[in-house]
Amino acid sequence: MKIKIIAIVLLGTFIYSCSPKLIQPEAPKVEDAPVVIEAPLTAELAEGRTLFVNNCAKCHDLYSPKDFNAEQWKPIMLRMQKEAKISDEEREKIYAYLTK
């Protein structure tokens, strides 16, 4: 009887040790994230940012400047200039901010 119990325990231990281990992925730690330090904006870029926030957020959520490259921003800015009713000078300041 003892031999059967020992054999079952050993067999169970062997099967358990050979089974695949499921490992839950860990969430990335804050310390592991790269630190991004943004340079302070020049007066012109700061004005472009202010114009961008004040005019564009009236109608829709703001896009990140990094969502599009400089070439992609050109037609967007031309189309949105009419919608936001901004001048060419204001459009250029916003464009400069978005493509900095």
C-alpha positions, 0 to 999 in steps of 0.5 A: 500500500505504501509503495502505491502511494509513493508511486502515485506521489512520484508520478504526480510530481513528475507530471507536474514538473514536466507541464508547461509553465504559464507566465503572465507578462509583466507590465512595463515599469515606469523606471524602464520607460525612456525619459523624454525631455522636451526643449522649451518652445521659442516664442513663435512656436509657443504662439503656434501652440496656443493658436493650435490649442485655441482654434483646433480644439473648438471642433475636435480632439487635438492630434499630436504633432507627431501623428503626421509628418510635415508633408501630411500636415500641409493639406490638413492645415490648408483645409482646416484654415478655412474651417477655423477661419484663421489667417495665413500668418496664423496658419504658418505659426501653427504649421511651424509648431506642428512640424518643429 
